[in-house]
């Protein structure tokens, strides 16, 4: 256990909607945990994990039309909240009363606790830095206790049980997996106000569940970009990270809907395991078999630079490509003058649970499901998000420029 007390810096679902249970945007294989059994649809070798003769393959078992429609509608909405602070904004909020959780002033400062699935990839590392820095802004937080589950369900179950016995005033949970962590979250809800974010659980006992628009929104805007940039009949290579993970499945589900309605030809749907070397191999193989590729769709941008390099190694121009808001991809986009687009799963969401916890303990209203905006990086906004001096694996949509210790604590140069 680490107990972090401001101003010292760390070094470094609420509502159950399984299809919206969010994994991290980077999507590295080590971070992609799932409750999906190996022989289920969406597992390697199953029908939904490979392309059929029509190109895009069968639709994933994770696809839910109503949630797809809801997320696309949310993505078009104007968020409510302070301008320039997307981590405090809300989409279609259903505000609920929290007076039952109001902490008495004479009880002293707030002891805030966080059960984290882990910091096993750059997205989560950037996120935790955001969260600990947000804590520093609130002097009423006398203690911030963080337990890291290291990507292990059994450890996180134990962590949650330990934290609920440590006098926490509120508990933030980012679950490692959905179904397995649900009982532990339900038990915690009986003892302390719980805030779930990033990934979901199959219970609505938490006071609020915080995440951006979701996987459908991510996948759809990336596919729409290629539909708009690639000529009819163009060959699309879809690069996926790992099967059976809800937010990644819904990203592809939404893209499939868009591609199936278009005149584009999805020639391959391939898994890369989030490995740059495998990504290069997959792209090279596609170029060898098809002669050319006219567009690349990715369900996560961690290996986008590797995909770009594969085209260059083959002596071919890089076609329109989607990535994410990692600095290395944004830098390559700028320097190589790519035709590119970066949907995001913004790390600024790691600030919101701290804000929500304090509002709950003050008896203020919060959304039952706190849906945050999910901006994309476009050619017009590329310069805004490309930050010279930040490390290659830094996520630009961090909303962290106003936080204590920026940019040095994020690995950047002041």
RODO-2510 file (C-alpha; in nm, 4 decimals, decimal comma):
residues 414
     n   res          X          Y          Z
     1     x     0,0000     0,0000     0,0000
     2     x     0,1133     0,3537    -0,0698
     3     x    -0,0329     0,6428     0,1192
     4     x     0,0141     0,9642    -0,0755
     5     x    -0,0382     1,2890     0,1067
     6     x    -0,0567     1,6188    -0,0796
     7     x     0,1458     1,8110    -0,1770
     8     x     0,3918     1,5262    -0,2138
     9     x     0,3850     1,3915    -0,5712
    10     x     0,3662     1,0305    -0,6780
    11     x     0,6638     0,9260    -0,8960
    12     x     0,5447     0,7925    -1,1390
    13     x    -1,9478     0,0638    -1,3951
    14     x    -2,1770     0,2500    -1,1400
    15     x    -2,4304     0,1768    -1,4056
    16     x    -2,3693    -0,1583    -1,5675
    17     x    -2,3271    -0,1261    -1,9417
    18     x    -2,1120    -0,4158    -2,0446
    19     x    -2,0644    -0,2886    -2,3964
    20     x    -1,9411     0,0413    -2,2580
    21     x    -1,7076    -0,1112    -2,0048
    22     x    -1,3928     0,0609    -2,1085
    23     x    -1,0502    -0,0740    -2,1315
    24     x    -0,7569     0,1542    -2,1922
    25     x    -0,7105     0,3251    -2,5194
    26     x    -0,3611     0,1997    -2,5811
    27     x    -0,4938    -0,1541    -2,6009
    28     x    -0,1625    -0,3338    -2,5470
    29     x    -0,2078    -0,7078    -2,5110
    30     x    -0,0726    -0,7081    -2,1569
    31     x    -0,3502    -0,4727    -2,0581
    32     x    -0,6318    -0,6433    -2,2461
    33     x    -0,8114    -0,8521    -1,9872
    34     x    -1,1454    -1,0121    -2,0567
    35     x    -1,4052    -1,2368    -1,9041
    36     x    -1,4711    -1,3943    -2,2452
    37     x    -1,3970    -1,7703    -2,2532
    38     x    -1,1472    -1,8883    -2,5181
    39     x    -1,4085    -2,0750    -2,7234
    40     x    -1,6600    -1,7932    -2,7390
    41     x    -1,7263    -1,5733    -3,0436
    42     x    -1,4563    -1,3105    -3,0620
    43     x    -1,1843    -1,5455    -2,9369
    44     x    -0,8879    -1,6218    -3,1647
    45     x    -0,9889    -1,8470    -3,4499
    46     x    -1,3603    -1,7879    -3,4044
    47     x    -1,5795    -1,6510    -3,6805
    48     x    -1,5811    -1,2967    -3,5460
    49     x    -1,2041    -1,2901    -3,5084
    50     x    -1,1295    -1,3440    -3,8782
    51     x    -1,2477    -1,1913    -4,2020
    52     x    -1,4730    -1,3995    -4,4257
    53     x    -1,5182    -1,3760    -4,8014
    54     x    -1,7107    -1,0524    -4,7665
    55     x    -1,4065    -0,8917    -4,6039
    56     x    -1,5185    -0,7528    -4,2703
    57     x    -1,6344    -1,0833    -4,1210
    58     x    -1,9263    -1,1512    -3,8893
    59     x    -2,0457    -0,8969    -3,6391
    60     x    -1,9150    -0,9411    -3,2840
    61     x    -2,1364    -1,0917    -3,0133
    62     x    -2,0569    -0,7748    -2,8182
    63     x    -2,2508    -0,5576    -3,0643
    64     x    -2,5616    -0,3934    -2,9164
    65     x    -2,7586    -0,1752    -3,1554
    66     x    -2,9156     0,0394    -2,8830
    67     x    -2,5812     0,1181    -2,7195
    68     x    -2,4247     0,1819    -3,0610
    69     x    -2,7009     0,4313    -3,1388
    70     x    -2,6669     0,5932    -2,7956
    71     x    -2,2930     0,6452    -2,8213
    72     x    -2,3086     0,7914    -3,1692
    73     x    -2,5777     1,0303    -3,0480
    74     x    -2,3668     1,1248    -2,7448
    75     x    -2,0688     1,1963    -2,9687
    76     x    -2,2752     1,4589    -3,1522
    77     x    -2,3875     1,6357    -2,8351
    78     x    -2,2547     1,9603    -2,6970
    79     x    -2,1150     1,8781    -2,3513
    80     x    -2,2314     2,0617    -2,0417
    81     x    -1,9716     2,2101    -1,8096
    82     x    -1,6829     2,4565    -1,7957
    83     x    -1,5193     2,5422    -2,1287
    84     x    -1,1663     2,4133    -2,1634
    85     x    -1,2124     2,1536    -1,8879
    86     x    -1,3438     1,8406    -2,0602
    87     x    -1,2700     1,6331    -1,7469
    88     x    -1,5482     1,8282    -1,5721
    89     x    -1,7914     1,8229    -1,8637
    90     x    -2,0895     1,5897    -1,8995
    91     x    -2,2939     1,4444    -2,1838
    92     x    -2,6683     1,4044    -2,1188
    93     x    -2,6218     1,3852    -1,7420
    94     x    -2,8894     1,2328    -1,5210
    95     x    -2,8020     1,4063    -1,1950
    96     x    -2,8651     1,2229    -0,8697
    97     x    -2,8860     1,3335    -0,5088
    98     x    -2,5850     1,2457    -0,2884
    99     x    -2,6765     1,4133     0,0409
   100     x    -2,6719     1,0768     0,2185
   101     x    -2,2949     1,0642     0,1625
   102     x    -2,2181     1,4176     0,2849
   103     x    -1,9216     1,4152     0,5191
   104     x    -1,9496     1,6194     0,8380
   105     x    -1,7067     1,9093     0,8489
   106     x    -1,5969     1,8269     1,2021
   107     x    -1,4850     1,4837     1,0812
   108     x    -1,1677     1,6346     0,9397
   109     x    -1,0063     1,6081     0,5990
   110     x    -1,0914     1,3525     0,3333
   111     x    -0,9246     1,0125     0,3124
   112     x    -0,9624     0,9167    -0,0537
   113     x    -0,8762     0,5637    -0,1680
   114     x    -0,8120     0,4157    -0,5104
   115     x    -0,8087     0,0510    -0,6191
   116     x    -0,6281     0,0500    -0,9530
   117     x    -0,6241    -0,2371    -1,2005
   118     x    -0,2591    -0,1536    -1,2615
   119     x    -0,0075     0,0710    -1,4349
   120     x     0,1011    -0,1871    -1,6904
   121     x     0,1093     0,0416    -1,9949
   122     x     0,1802     0,4062    -2,0820
   123     x    -0,1884     0,5034    -2,0947
   124     x    -0,2421     0,3987    -1,7357
   125     x     0,0883     0,5508    -1,6243
   126     x    -0,0064     0,8883    -1,7689
   127     x    -0,3514     0,8521    -1,6142
   128     x    -0,2235     0,7851    -1,2628
   129     x     0,0025     1,0891    -1,2838
   130     x    -0,3044     1,2928    -1,3777
   131     x    -0,4994     1,1568    -1,0819
   132     x    -0,2305     1,2124    -0,8199
   133     x    -0,1691     1,5649    -0,9486
   134     x    -0,5443     1,6367    -0,9347
   135     x    -0,5363     1,5279    -0,5699
   136     x    -0,2703     1,7918    -0,5035
   137     x    -0,5132     2,0638    -0,6092
   138     x    -0,7534     1,9785    -0,3260
   139     x    -0,6181     2,0598     0,0177
   140     x    -0,9205     1,9002     0,1811
   141     x    -0,7770     1,5611     0,0827
   142     x    -0,5544     1,4779     0,3800
   143     x    -0,4603     1,1317     0,2544
   144     x    -0,4717     0,9488    -0,0779
   145     x    -0,4213     0,5720    -0,0529
   146     x    -0,3512     0,3770    -0,3712
   147     x    -0,3359    -0,0009    -0,4101
   148     x    -0,2117    -0,1443    -0,7419
   149     x    -0,3604    -0,4800    -0,8444
   150     x    -0,0854    -0,5411    -1,1013
   151     x    -0,3420    -0,6684    -1,3507
   152     x    -0,4553    -0,9503    -1,1189
   153     x    -0,8211    -1,0012    -1,0282
   154     x    -0,7510    -1,1858    -0,7049
   155     x    -0,5195    -0,9123    -0,5820
   156     x    -0,7688    -0,6403    -0,6644
   157     x    -1,0448    -0,8246    -0,4793
   158     x    -0,8139    -0,8374    -0,1774
   159     x    -0,7178    -0,4716    -0,2272
   160     x    -1,0800    -0,3584    -0,2255
   161     x    -1,1508    -0,5566     0,0893
   162     x    -0,8464    -0,4025     0,2571
   163     x    -0,9345    -0,0483     0,1561
   164     x    -1,2917    -0,0708     0,2821
   165     x    -1,1497    -0,1529     0,6239
   166     x    -0,9024     0,1366     0,6281
   167     x    -1,1359     0,4245     0,6992
   168     x    -1,1652     0,5505     0,3424
   169     x    -1,4269     0,8218     0,2990
   170     x    -1,4743     0,7303    -0,0668
   171     x    -1,3360     0,4550    -0,2892
   172     x    -1,2415     0,4928    -0,6563
   173     x    -1,2198     0,1665    -0,8524
   174     x    -1,0809     0,0990    -1,1980
   175     x    -1,1660    -0,2727    -1,2322
   176     x    -0,9221    -0,5176    -1,3836
   177     x    -1,2057    -0,7192    -1,5388
   178     x    -1,5796    -0,6736    -1,5454
   179     x    -1,7612    -0,9796    -1,4133
   180     x    -1,4950    -1,1038    -1,1739
   181     x    -1,4666    -0,7739    -0,9847
   182     x    -1,8418    -0,7180    -0,9581
   183     x    -1,8958    -0,8975    -0,6224
   184     x    -1,6065    -0,7108    -0,4600
   185     x    -1,7435    -0,3773    -0,5786
   186     x    -2,0903    -0,4665    -0,4512
   187     x    -1,9478    -0,5502    -0,1097
   188     x    -1,7600    -0,2191    -0,1033
   189     x    -2,0763    -0,0261    -0,1946
   190     x    -2,2343    -0,1437     0,1311
   191     x    -1,9573     0,0241     0,3301
   192     x    -1,8418     0,3350     0,1444
   193     x    -1,9444     0,5498    -0,1550
   194     x    -1,7845     0,3961    -0,4638
   195     x    -1,6857     0,5675    -0,7880
   196     x    -1,6126     0,3344    -1,0813
   197     x    -1,4298     0,4644    -1,3871
   198     x    -1,2543     0,3577    -1,7070
   199     x    -1,3738    -0,0046    -1,6995
   200     x    -1,7121    -0,1173    -1,5780
   201     x    -1,8699    -0,3769    -1,3523
   202     x    -2,2028    -0,5586    -1,3723
   203     x    -2,3762    -0,3695    -1,0949
   204     x    -2,5300    -0,0262    -1,0549
   205     x    -2,4408     0,0052    -0,6867
   206     x    -2,1659     0,2642    -0,7391
   207     x    -2,2691     0,6263    -0,6942
   208     x    -2,1393     0,7106    -1,0408
   209     x    -1,9639     0,5413    -1,3340
   210     x    -1,7231     0,7642    -1,5246
   211     x    -1,5964     0,7145    -1,8788
   212     x    -1,5943     0,8883    -2,2183
   213     x    -1,8377     0,8227    -2,5032
   214     x    -1,7097     0,4683    -2,5569
   215     x    -1,5814     0,2121    -2,8036
   216     x    -1,8531     0,2559    -3,0641
   217     x    -1,7828     0,6274    -3,0798
   218     x    -1,4107     0,5621    -3,1201
   219     x    -1,4451     0,3018    -3,3936
   220     x    -1,7064     0,4903    -3,5910
   221     x    -1,5179     0,8200    -3,6287
   222     x    -1,2026     0,6354    -3,7369
   223     x    -1,3929     0,4392    -4,0022
   224     x    -1,5801     0,7485    -4,1193
   225     x    -1,2457     0,9209    -4,1727
   226     x    -1,1307     0,6453    -4,4086
   227     x    -1,4662     0,6337    -4,5879
   228     x    -1,4182     1,0019    -4,6572
   229     x    -1,0540     0,9788    -4,7659
   230     x    -1,0293     0,6520    -4,9622
   231     x    -1,1786     0,6172    -5,3104
   232     x    -1,4595     0,3657    -5,3671
   233     x    -1,3214     0,0157    -5,4111
   234     x    -1,0152     0,1006    -5,2028
   235     x    -0,8560    -0,1793    -4,9988
   236     x    -0,8744    -0,1404    -4,6207
   237     x    -0,6497    -0,3218    -4,3734
   238     x    -0,8022    -0,3410    -4,0238
   239     x    -0,5485    -0,3925    -3,7469
   240     x    -0,6834    -0,5103    -3,4138
   241     x    -0,5028    -0,5732    -3,0870
   242     x    -0,6835    -0,8542    -2,9074
   243     x    -1,0202    -1,0309    -2,9326
   244     x    -1,2842    -1,0713    -2,6646
   245     x    -1,2314    -0,7344    -2,4945
   246     x    -1,5510    -0,5340    -2,4872
   247     x    -1,4245    -0,1873    -2,5715
   248     x    -1,2025    -0,3217    -2,8507
   249     x    -1,4827    -0,5382    -2,9858
   250     x    -1,7186    -0,2406    -2,9918
   251     x    -1,4589    -0,0261    -3,1669
   252     x    -1,4398    -0,2820    -3,4447
   253     x    -1,8168    -0,3389    -3,4422
   254     x    -1,8805     0,0278    -3,5161
   255     x    -1,6133     0,0371    -3,7843
   256     x    -1,7609    -0,2720    -3,9476
   257     x    -2,1023    -0,1041    -3,9679
   258     x    -1,9457     0,1939    -4,1454
   259     x    -1,7345    -0,0140    -4,3831
   260     x    -2,0219    -0,2478    -4,4714
   261     x    -2,2305     0,0537    -4,5721
   262     x    -1,9468     0,1987    -4,7813
   263     x    -1,7932     0,0995    -5,1127
   264     x    -1,4601     0,0170    -4,9505
   265     x    -1,3190    -0,3354    -4,9491
   266     x    -1,1922    -0,4658    -4,6148
   267     x    -0,9310    -0,7090    -4,7414
   268     x    -0,7912    -0,8176    -4,4046
   269     x    -0,8836    -0,8041    -4,0367
   270     x    -0,5731    -0,9043    -3,8422
   271     x    -0,4655    -0,9166    -3,4788
   272     x    -0,1240    -0,7774    -3,3868
   273     x    -0,1102    -0,8465    -3,0091
   274     x    -0,0003    -0,4856    -2,9696
   275     x     0,3473    -0,5892    -3,0866
   276     x     0,5297    -0,3481    -3,3240
   277     x     0,7262    -0,6298    -3,4891
   278     x     0,4109    -0,8323    -3,5533
   279     x     0,2355    -0,5201    -3,6812
   280     x     0,5111    -0,4664    -3,9353
   281     x     0,4888    -0,8299    -4,0404
   282     x     0,1102    -0,8130    -4,0834
   283     x     0,1308    -0,4972    -4,2963
   284     x     0,4156    -0,6393    -4,5062
   285     x     0,2198    -0,9591    -4,5652
   286     x    -0,0880    -0,7609    -4,6706
   287     x     0,1156    -0,5592    -4,9181
   288     x     0,2687    -0,8775    -5,0602
   289     x    -0,0675    -1,0509    -5,1045
   290     x    -0,2766    -0,7546    -5,2203
   291     x    -0,0145    -0,5447    -5,3976
   292     x    -0,1258    -0,2320    -5,2175
   293     x    -0,3386    -0,1100    -4,9307
   294     x    -0,5384     0,2116    -4,9574
   295     x    -0,6248     0,2714    -4,5925
   296     x    -0,5411     0,1403    -4,2448
   297     x    -0,7916     0,1294    -3,9591
   298     x    -0,6660     0,0510    -3,6078
   299     x    -0,8630    -0,0230    -3,2913
   300     x    -0,5744     0,1222    -3,0896
   301     x    -0,2853     0,3441    -3,1862
   302     x    -0,0007     0,1920    -2,9873
   303     x     0,1585     0,0351    -3,2970
   304     x     0,0607     0,3011    -3,5504
   305     x     0,4202     0,4109    -3,6033
   306     x     0,5210     0,0510    -3,6744
   307     x     0,2493     0,0316    -3,9405
   308     x     0,3778     0,3523    -4,0985
   309     x     0,7317     0,2147    -4,1039
   310     x     0,6167    -0,1036    -4,2766
   311     x     0,4876     0,0952    -4,5748
   312     x     0,8112     0,2924    -4,5886
   313     x     1,0199    -0,0270    -4,5709
   314     x     0,8201    -0,1623    -4,8653
   315     x     0,8886     0,1539    -5,0643
   316     x     0,5195     0,2489    -5,0711
   317     x     0,3434     0,5696    -4,9767
   318     x     0,1643     0,5605    -4,6445
   319     x    -0,2109     0,5590    -4,7148
   320     x    -0,4701     0,7324    -4,4964
   321     x    -0,4273     0,5833    -4,1498
   322     x    -0,5818     0,6115    -3,8056
   323     x    -0,3818     0,6049    -3,4848
   324     x    -0,4195     0,7569    -3,1413
   325     x    -0,2931     1,0530    -2,9404
   326     x     0,0475     0,9121    -2,8491
   327     x     0,3242     1,1612    -2,9173
   328     x     0,5242     0,9268    -3,1424
   329     x     0,2320     0,8912    -3,3837
   330     x     0,1515     1,2627    -3,3765
   331     x     0,5196     1,3381    -3,4453
   332     x     0,5294     1,0956    -3,7391
   333     x     0,2040     1,2442    -3,8702
   334     x     0,3542     1,5932    -3,8649
   335     x     0,7008     1,5107    -3,9978
   336     x     0,5886     1,2735    -4,2729
   337     x     0,2863     1,4825    -4,3726
   338     x     0,0552     1,1845    -4,3331
   339     x    -0,3149     1,1791    -4,4092
   340     x    -0,4167     1,0713    -4,0622
   341     x    -0,6722     1,0862    -3,7855
   342     x    -0,6559     0,9997    -3,4164
   343     x    -0,9650     0,9065    -3,2183
   344     x    -0,8894     0,9010    -2,8474
   345     x    -0,9803     0,7443    -2,5165
   346     x    -0,8616     1,0527    -2,3284
   347     x    -0,6473     1,0173    -2,0192
   348     x    -0,8007     1,3346    -1,8797
   349     x    -1,0743     1,1046    -1,7478
   350     x    -0,8396     1,0105    -1,4611
   351     x    -0,8983     1,3558    -1,3099
   352     x    -1,2753     1,3187    -1,2966
   353     x    -1,3077     1,0496    -1,0235
   354     x    -1,1294     1,2742    -0,7723
   355     x    -1,3636     1,5616    -0,8557
   356     x    -1,6646     1,3315    -0,8368
   357     x    -1,5590     1,1880    -0,4995
   358     x    -1,5285     1,5327    -0,3452
   359     x    -1,8654     1,6421    -0,4827
   360     x    -2,0272     1,3295    -0,3405
   361     x    -1,8701     1,3878     0,0014
   362     x    -1,9995     1,7461    -0,0109
   363     x    -2,3496     1,6217    -0,0874
   364     x    -2,3500     1,7744    -0,4356
   365     x    -2,5262     1,6194    -0,7324
   366     x    -2,3287     1,4048    -0,9772
   367     x    -2,4404     1,2181    -1,2903
   368     x    -2,5473     0,8587    -1,2380
   369     x    -2,3340     0,7841    -1,5404
   370     x    -2,0771     1,0553    -1,5958
   371     x    -2,0170     1,0490    -1,9703
   372     x    -1,7208     1,2636    -2,0747
   373     x    -1,6520     1,4051    -2,4206
   374     x    -1,4200     1,2034    -2,6432
   375     x    -1,2375     1,4425    -2,8778
   376     x    -1,0321     1,3323    -3,1772
   377     x    -0,7077     1,4751    -3,3129
   378     x    -0,7509     1,6019    -3,6672
   379     x    -0,5224     1,7756    -3,9135
   380     x    -0,6602     2,1071    -3,7890
   381     x    -0,5837     2,0305    -3,4224
   382     x    -0,2596     1,8330    -3,4665
   383     x    -0,0344     2,1226    -3,3654
   384     x    -0,2444     2,1784    -3,0536
   385     x    -0,1814     1,8272    -2,9250
   386     x     0,1723     1,7679    -3,0499
   387     x     0,3841     1,8768    -2,7541
   388     x     0,7584     1,9135    -2,8201
   389     x     0,9656     1,7770    -2,5354
   390     x     0,7124     1,5184    -2,4200
   391     x     0,8140     1,1480    -2,4318
   392     x     0,7054     0,9309    -2,7272
   393     x     0,4497     0,7316    -2,5267
   394     x     0,2856     1,0325    -2,3651
   395     x    -0,0860     1,0700    -2,4374
   396     x    -0,1641     1,4181    -2,5590
   397     x    -0,5302     1,4221    -2,4523
   398     x    -0,4267     1,4247    -2,0855
   399     x    -0,5699     1,7619    -1,9884
   400     x    -0,2701     1,7897    -1,7601
   401     x    -0,1019     2,1149    -1,8620
   402     x    -0,2536     2,2969    -1,5636
   403     x    -0,1581     2,0326    -1,3085
   404     x     0,1241     2,0567    -1,0528
   405     x     0,4541     1,9223    -1,1817
   406     x     0,3725     1,9441    -1,5535
   407     x     0,5582     1,8673    -1,7763
   408     x     0,8487     1,7240    -1,5761
   409     x     0,6454     1,4693    -1,3780
   410     x     0,5114     1,3325    -1,7086
   411     x     0,8639     1,2895    -1,8445
   412     x     0,8671     1,6135    -2,0399
   413     x     1,1042     1,9063    -2,0502
   414     x     1,0059     2,2359    -1,8962
***
